[in-house]
Amino acid sequence: MPLPIQADLPPLCESQDGVVRIAGTRIPLERVVRAFCAGATPEQIAQDFDVLSLEVVYAVINYYLHHRQEVDAYLATADEEAAERKAISQERFDPTGVRARLLAKRDGA
């Protein structure tokens, strides 16, 4: 019996907000990639994310290893966008003195 040799698509999808997620989950690609790059084994990642099978984790890591430049560029862009959103949020809602304001409000109420 001949062995079927075929390429499987990675279990990834892009959500409406532009975030690449593991198909069928809300887990973003970056969580698995960053865990792998930090030294976690596929088995550890599958344990940490109980909705991911070991097969899916290996498939995502395989995709990352074959498309490292593209994924790294995607992650860098996501980091930049997150930093921009944080700066805008901190500008609109100054976090300085939040604790003091909340305590004053509590004590005055």
DOTI-926466 format. One record per residue: residue number from 1; residue in three letters; x, z, y negated of N, C-alpha, C in turn. Coordinates in nm, 4 decimals, padded with zeros to 6 digits. Example, Ala and Ser with C-alpha at 12.3 -4.5 7.8 and 13.67 -1.06 7.14 Angstrom:
2
> n|res|n.x|n.z|n.y|ca.x|ca.z|ca.y|c.x|c.z|c.y
> 1|ALA|01.3190|00.7800|00.5690|01.2300|00.7800|00.4500|01.3200|00.7800|00.3300
> 2|SER|01.2850|00.7080|00.2250|01.3670|00.7140|00.1060|01.2900|00.7870|-00.0030
END
This chain:
109
> n|res|n.x|n.z|n.y|ca.x|ca.z|ca.y|c.x|c.z|c.y
> 1|MET|00.0848|00.0000|00.1169|00.0000|00.0000|00.0000|00.0899|00.0000|-00.1240
> 2|PRO|00.0715|-00.0964|-00.2113|00.1560|-00.1015|-00.3306|00.1195|00.0098|-00.4298
> 3|LEU|00.2196|00.0576|-00.4949|00.2008|00.1625|-00.5939|00.1638|00.1000|-00.7278
> 4|PRO|00.0504|00.1387|-00.7863|00.0135|00.0805|-00.9161|00.1034|00.1368|-01.0271
> 5|ILE|00.1691|00.0468|-01.0962|00.2551|00.0880|-01.2071|00.1858|00.0461|-01.3358
> 6|GLN|00.1537|00.1456|-01.4153|00.0815|00.1175|-01.5384|00.1181|00.2197|-01.6442
> 7|ALA|00.1013|00.1822|-01.7671|00.1245|00.2736|-01.8784|-00.0079|00.3393|-01.9148
> 8|ASP|-00.0059|00.4702|-01.9266|-00.1253|00.5445|-01.9668|-00.1183|00.5750|-02.1155
> 9|LEU|-00.2324|00.5689|-02.1800|-00.2387|00.6041|-02.3205|-00.2190|00.7542|-02.3365
> 10|PRO|-00.1556|00.7964|-02.4465|-00.1398|00.9410|-02.4665|-00.2743|01.0044|-02.4970
> 11|PRO|-00.2934|01.1291|-02.4586|-00.4213|01.1968|-02.4819|-00.4333|01.2469|-02.6257
> 12|LEU|-00.4278|01.1535|-02.7205|-00.4322|01.1878|-02.8619|-00.5442|01.1122|-02.9310
> 13|CYS|-00.5967|01.1710|-03.0362|-00.6960|01.1032|-03.1189|-00.6795|01.1515|-03.2619
> 14|GLU|-00.7231|01.0679|-03.3549|-00.7150|01.1058|-03.4953|-00.8531|01.1482|-03.5419
> 15|SER|-00.8604|01.2664|-03.5992|-00.9888|01.3174|-03.6471|-01.0239|01.2533|-03.7808
> 16|GLN|-01.1447|01.2776|-03.8270|-01.1910|01.2187|-03.9526|-01.1066|01.2623|-04.0714
> 17|ASP|-01.0463|01.3804|-04.0621|-00.9630|01.4281|-04.1725|-00.8185|01.3807|-04.1617
> 18|GLY|-00.7912|01.2901|-04.0680|-00.6584|01.2300|-04.0558|-00.5588|01.3092|-03.9737
> 19|VAL|-00.6035|01.4165|-03.9101|-00.5149|01.4986|-03.8286|-00.5146|01.4454|-03.6858
> 20|VAL|-00.3945|01.4268|-03.6305|-00.3833|01.3826|-03.4915|-00.3969|01.5060|-03.4036
> 21|ARG|-00.4931|01.5009|-03.3129|-00.5224|01.6151|-03.2251|-00.5127|01.5732|-03.0790
> 22|ILE|-00.4986|01.6727|-02.9928|-00.5028|01.6486|-02.8499|-00.6471|01.6131|-02.8172
> 23|ALA|-00.6673|01.5027|-02.7491|-00.8021|01.4533|-02.7195|-00.8859|01.5605|-02.6497
> 24|GLY|-01.0088|01.5745|-02.6974|-01.1016|01.6698|-02.6375|-01.0806|01.8129|-02.6807
> 25|THR|-00.9884|01.8354|-02.7761|-00.9620|01.9706|-02.8250|-00.9524|01.9681|-02.9767
> 26|ARG|-00.9356|02.0846|-03.0347|-00.9100|02.0938|-03.1787|-00.7633|02.1230|-03.2055
> 27|ILE|-00.6803|02.1151|-03.1029|-00.5383|02.1476|-03.1163|-00.4637|02.0296|-03.1770
> 28|PRO|-00.3983|02.0511|-03.2924|-00.3236|01.9411|-03.3535|-00.1951|01.9110|-03.2767
> 29|LEU|-00.1554|01.7858|-03.2817|-00.0329|01.7404|-03.2157|00.0857|01.8274|-03.2544
> 30|GLU|00.0928|01.8648|-03.3802|00.2090|01.9386|-03.4288|00.2281|02.0721|-03.3587
> 31|ARG|00.1206|02.1364|-03.3143|00.1348|02.2661|-03.2465|00.2136|02.2517|-03.1171
> 32|VAL|00.1837|02.1469|-03.0410|00.2541|02.1248|-02.9144|00.3971|02.0798|-02.9415
> 33|VAL|00.4140|01.9880|-03.0353|00.5480|01.9357|-03.0651|00.6372|02.0464|-03.1194
> 34|ARG|00.5856|02.1264|-03.2120|00.6678|02.2332|-03.2693|00.7036|02.3386|-03.1640
> 35|ALA|00.6116|02.3688|-03.0749|00.6414|02.4640|-02.9674|00.7510|02.4082|-02.8771
> 36|PHE|00.7410|02.2805|-02.8430|00.8413|02.2166|-02.7585|00.9778|02.2167|-02.8275
> 37|CYS|00.9805|02.1814|-02.9554|01.1068|02.1762|-03.0304|01.1671|02.3153|-03.0491
> 38|ALA|01.0835|02.4186|-03.0460|01.1315|02.5559|-03.0582|01.1843|02.6098|-02.9256
> 39|GLY|01.1748|02.5288|-02.8194|01.2307|02.5690|-02.6910|01.1308|02.6086|-02.5847
> 40|ALA|01.0031|02.6011|-02.6139|00.9020|02.6358|-02.5135|00.8973|02.5285|-02.4055
> 41|THR|00.8794|02.5699|-02.2831|00.8664|02.4752|-02.1730|00.7226|02.4235|-02.1694
> 42|PRO|00.6999|02.3096|-02.1059|00.5620|02.2615|-02.0914|00.4714|02.3654|-02.0248
> 43|GLU|00.5248|02.4377|-01.9290|00.4456|02.5410|-01.8614|00.4053|02.6515|-01.9585
> 44|GLN|00.4990|02.6927|-02.0462|00.4673|02.7955|-02.1460|00.3621|02.7451|-02.2444
> 45|ILE|00.3748|02.6198|-02.2856|00.2790|02.5621|-02.3798|00.1399|02.5572|-02.3173
> 46|ALA|00.1328|02.5149|-02.1918|00.0033|02.5096|-02.1221|-00.0570|02.6492|-02.1091
> 47|GLN|00.0277|02.7499|-02.0907|-00.0216|02.8875|-02.0829|-00.0710|02.9351|-02.2185
> 48|ASP|00.0004|02.8986|-02.3255|-00.0369|02.9420|-02.4602|-00.1668|02.8772|-02.5072
> 49|PHE|-00.1902|02.7537|-02.4643|-00.3108|02.6807|-02.5015|-00.3912|02.6568|-02.3745
> 50|ASP|-00.4739|02.7519|-02.3403|-00.5424|02.7478|-02.2116|-00.6371|02.6292|-02.1947
> 51|VAL|-00.6707|02.5584|-02.3013|-00.7558|02.4397|-02.2878|-00.6741|02.3152|-02.2512
> 52|LEU|-00.5410|02.3280|-02.2540|-00.4547|02.2145|-02.2193|-00.4040|02.2273|-02.0766
> 53|SER|-00.4205|02.1200|-02.0020|-00.3640|02.1189|-01.8673|-00.2149|02.0870|-01.8776
> 54|LEU|-00.1422|02.1200|-01.7745|00.0009|02.0908|-01.7714|00.0241|01.9402|-01.7815
> 55|GLU|-00.0613|01.8629|-01.7197|-00.0520|01.7173|-01.7255|-00.0629|01.6661|-01.8688
> 56|VAL|-00.1560|01.7217|-01.9440|-00.1754|01.6806|-02.0830|-00.0537|01.7200|-02.1672
> 57|VAL|-00.0022|01.8389|-02.1470|00.1157|01.8837|-02.2219|00.2330|01.7900|-02.1951
> 58|TYR|00.2568|01.7573|-02.0685|00.3656|01.6643|-02.0367|00.3416|01.5272|-02.1005
> 59|ALA|00.2188|01.4821|-02.1024|00.1878|01.3516|-02.1619|00.2155|01.3523|-02.3121
> 60|VAL|00.1803|01.4612|-02.3798|00.2048|01.4722|-02.5234|00.3551|01.4781|-02.5506
> 61|ILE|00.4277|01.5548|-02.4728|00.5736|01.5627|-02.4897|00.6378|01.4275|-02.4608
> 62|ASN|00.5904|01.3596|-02.3593|00.6406|01.2260|-02.3270|00.6191|01.1315|-02.4457
> 63|TYR|00.5000|01.1377|-02.5046|00.4706|01.0549|-02.6213|00.5668|01.0890|-02.7349
> 64|TYR|00.5864|01.2175|-02.7589|00.6775|01.2599|-02.8660|00.8189|01.2073|-02.8415
> 65|LEU|00.8668|01.2216|-02.7204|01.0033|01.1786|-02.6908|01.0209|01.0273|-02.7048
> 66|HIS|00.9159|00.9520|-02.6795|00.9233|00.8062|-02.6922|00.8948|00.7572|-02.8344
> 67|HIS|00.8387|00.8437|-02.9183|00.8027|00.8055|-03.0558|00.8487|00.9124|-03.1542
> 68|ARG|00.9671|00.9642|-03.1306|01.0181|01.0772|-03.2075|01.0223|01.0479|-03.3582
> 69|GLN|01.0725|00.9337|-03.3966|01.0834|00.9032|-03.5400|00.9463|00.8996|-03.6071
> 70|GLU|00.8499|00.8339|-03.5418|00.7164|00.8238|-03.5997|00.6491|00.9604|-03.6087
> 71|VAL|00.6618|01.0407|-03.5037|00.5988|01.1730|-03.5017|00.6665|01.2641|-03.6039
> 72|ASP|00.7995|01.2590|-03.6107|00.8699|01.3411|-03.7091|00.8296|01.3023|-03.8519
> 73|ALA|00.8124|01.1735|-03.8775|00.7680|01.1283|-04.0099|00.6258|01.1786|-04.0380
> 74|TYR|00.5383|01.1718|-03.9374|00.4016|01.2219|-03.9512|00.4028|01.3713|-03.9825
> 75|LEU|00.4866|01.4479|-03.9115|00.4941|01.5918|-03.9334|00.5504|01.6231|-04.0724
> 76|ALA|00.6483|01.5466|-04.1174|00.7055|01.5682|-04.2499|00.6001|01.5429|-04.3576
> 77|THR|00.5221|01.4376|-04.3399|00.4147|01.4076|-04.4348|00.3104|01.5191|-04.4346
> 78|ALA|00.2756|01.5674|-04.3166|00.1779|01.6772|-04.3062|00.2304|01.8028|-04.3747
> 79|ASP|00.3595|01.8310|-04.3606|00.4190|01.9477|-04.4261|00.4136|01.9338|-04.5778
> 80|GLU|00.4434|01.8132|-04.6271|00.4395|01.7889|-04.7713|00.2973|01.8069|-04.8254
> 81|GLU|00.1992|01.7526|-04.7534|00.0604|01.7654|-04.7964|00.0154|01.9112|-04.7956
> 82|ALA|00.0589|01.9859|-04.6956|00.0230|02.1280|-04.6888|00.0851|02.2047|-04.8048
> 83|ALA|00.2090|02.1723|-04.8394|00.2754|02.2385|-04.9523|00.2039|02.2053|-05.0826
> 84|GLU|00.1600|02.0811|-05.0971|00.0855|02.0415|-05.2176|-00.0468|02.1174|-05.2272
> 85|ARG|-00.1200|02.1252|-05.1142|-00.2471|02.1969|-05.1139|-00.2276|02.3449|-05.1471
> 86|LYS|-00.1197|02.4035|-05.0951|-00.0914|02.5441|-05.1224|-00.0604|02.5650|-05.2698
> 87|ALA|00.0191|02.4753|-05.3284|00.0536|02.4870|-05.4703|-00.0710|02.4742|-05.5573
> 88|ILE|-00.1582|02.3800|-05.5241|-00.2824|02.3620|-05.6002|-00.3699|02.4860|-05.5882
> 89|SER|-00.3801|02.5390|-05.4683|-00.4619|02.6579|-05.4455|-00.4073|02.7775|-05.5224
> 90|GLN|-00.2760|02.7949|-05.5199|-00.2161|02.9079|-05.5909|-00.2283|02.8915|-05.7415
> 91|GLU|-00.2296|02.7673|-05.7867|-00.2477|02.7424|-05.9293|-00.3910|02.7751|-05.9718
> 92|ARG|-00.4863|02.7369|-05.8899|-00.6274|02.7615|-05.9215|-00.6652|02.9077|-05.9036
> 93|PHE|-00.6097|02.9706|-05.8010|-00.6438|03.1088|-05.7680|-00.5150|03.1899|-05.7616
> 94|ASP|-00.4715|03.2379|-05.8748|-00.3449|03.3099|-05.8869|-00.3443|03.4322|-05.7950
> 95|PRO|-00.2533|03.4353|-05.6956|-00.2504|03.5473|-05.6026|-00.1820|03.6723|-05.6588
> 96|THR|-00.1187|03.6599|-05.7761|-00.0493|03.7734|-05.8351|-00.1484|03.8835|-05.8692
> 97|GLY|-00.1209|04.0019|-05.8201|-00.2034|04.1168|-05.8523|-00.3365|04.1235|-05.7806
> 98|VAL|-00.3550|04.0463|-05.6759|-00.4832|04.0462|-05.6041|-00.5142|04.1853|-05.5508
> 99|ARG|-00.4163|04.2476|-05.4895|-00.4386|04.3807|-05.4325|-00.4807|04.4788|-05.5413
> 100|ALA|-00.4098|04.4770|-05.6527|-00.4427|04.5699|-05.7616|-00.5831|04.5432|-05.8152
> 101|ARG|-00.6201|04.4163|-05.8301|-00.7544|04.3833|-05.8802|-00.8622|04.4292|-05.7826
> 102|LEU|-00.8373|04.4082|-05.6529|-00.9357|04.4507|-05.5526|-00.9503|04.6024|-05.5489
> 103|LEU|-00.8367|04.6733|-05.5569|-00.8432|04.8203|-05.5565|-00.9135|04.8721|-05.6825
> 104|ALA|-00.8866|04.8092|-05.7956|-00.9522|04.8505|-05.9193|-01.1023|04.8260|-05.9118
> 105|LYS|-01.1383|04.7133|-05.8542|-01.2801|04.6808|-05.8398|-01.3477|04.7806|-05.7469
> 106|ARG|-01.2791|04.8148|-05.6374|-01.3350|04.9118|-05.5417|-01.3512|05.0483|-05.6063
> 107|ASP|-01.2488|05.0922|-05.6801|-01.2532|05.2242|-05.7414|-01.3549|05.2308|-05.8555
> 108|GLY|-01.3774|05.1182|-05.9219|-01.4714|05.1148|-06.0325|-01.6145|05.0926|-05.9887
> 109|ALA|-01.6349|05.0562|-05.8631|-01.7703|05.0238|-05.8165|-01.8498|05.1426|-05.7768
END
